[in-house]
Amino acid sequence: MRFGCAAMIVVALASASFAEARDATETAAPKIGEIMVMQQMRHTKLWFAGQVGNWALADYEIDQLKDGFDEVNQQLGGDTVEKAVGSAVAAVEKSIDAKDRGAFIRAFDRLTFGCNGCHRTLDHAFIVIGRPVALPYSDQIFAPHR
């Protein structure tokens, strides 16, 4: 009988410990590398949305990029990212608001240049971002919905 009670207590404690560990990992902030993977996806989607004039999607993606940049700045404890891409993000937003494809392309290239400058600043110059050349999201329709 004692063995049965002891076993139940061990199982209960192990379950509680597992639940606490799971809760801790579920609420842990993503690491900068994980955020950057999402940023790269958003950067790609932003490009293709702008190329087909889906300004609503482009607006959504630039907002998502801004949120990701804010997360990175918080983790770095400064305004490194803001200095690198802040004015370029504003230019992208302005081009989206104006629905100006030419201005969008120029602003997007400035944003990309800023990303690469930030990588150099953070000693990650080996990570070089460019204009996307292929659409990796075959399950998303980028043309504006009518």
N, C-alpha and C positions, 0 to 999 in steps of 0.2 A: 504494500500500500504506500509506504514511504517513497519507494522508487517511482511509482506512478505519479505521485504528487510532485516529486522533484522534477521528473521529466516534463510535466505540464508547465511548471514554473520556468524551466529552461526554454521550452518552446515559446512561451509567452514573452519572455525577455528577449529572445532572439527575434521574434516577430516585431516587437516594439523597436528594437535597435535597427532592424532592416527598414522599418517605416520611417524612422527618423533620418536615416542615411538617404533614403529615396527623397524625402521632403527637402533635405539640404541640397541635393543635386538638382532638383526641379526648380528651386528658387535661386540657384547660383547664377550670377550674371555671366553671359557668354564672354569668352575670351576674345581679345582683339582679332586674332586670326579667324575666329568663327564669324565675327562681325564683318570682317573684310571679305569673306566668301559671299556673304549676303550683299555687301556693297558692290562686288563685281557683278553679281546677277542683276542688281538694280541698275547699274551703269549700262549693262548690255540692253536691258529692257527699255531704258530711257532712250538710248540711241535708236532702236528700231521703232519705238512709238513716235519719236520726232521725225523719222524718215518717212513715215506714212501719214503724218499729220494727225495722229491720234493724240490731240492735245490734252484730253482728259486723262489718258493713261500716262502721258509724259509728266503732267502735273502731279499725279499720284506717285510716280517713281521718284521725282525730285524731292518730294516730301519725305519719302522713305529714306532716300539717301541722306537728307538732312538729319533725320532721327539717328541714323547709324553714325554719322559724323559726330553728333552730340554725345553718343555713347562712348566713342573712342576718346574724345576730349575729356570726358569724365574719368575714364580709366587712366589716361595719361596725366591727368591733373594739370591741365593747362589749356592753351588755345592754339596748339600746334596745327591742328587740322583746320581750324577757322582761318588762321593766317594763310594756309596753303590753298584753300579752296573757297573761302567765304565769298569773295567778290565774283568768282566764276559761277558759284551756285546762284547768286543774285542775278547774274547775266542770263543764266539758263532760265530762271523763273520769268524774267522779263521777256525773253524770246517766246516762251510758251504762252504767256498772257497775250502777246501780240500776234501769236500764231504765225510767226515769221521764221520760215525754214532756214533761210540763209543765216539769220542771226542765231538761230538754234545751233547750227553746225559750228559756227565760230565760237559760241559760248561752250558748247560741248567739248570742243578741242581745248579750250582754256581750262575747263574742269579736268580733263584728262591730264593735261600738263601739270596742273596743281596737284593731282593725285601722285604723279611721279615725283614731283618736288618734295612732297611729304614723305614718300618712301625714302628718298635720298636723305632727308633730314633725320629720319629715324633709323638710319643705317641699314635700310632694306632696298638699296638701289637695284638689287638683282630682281626685284618685282617691278616690271615695266608693263603699264597698261596702255592700250591703244584703242583705236576705233574697232568695234566688233565688225567682223567680216562675214560671219555666218550666224544664222539664227538658231540657237540651241534649243529653243522652246517650240517644238513642232506641234504641241498641243494647245498653244495659245494663238488666237487670231489677233493680230496687231492692227489691222485696218479698223478705222473708227466704225463703231456700231451705228447704224442708221435707224 
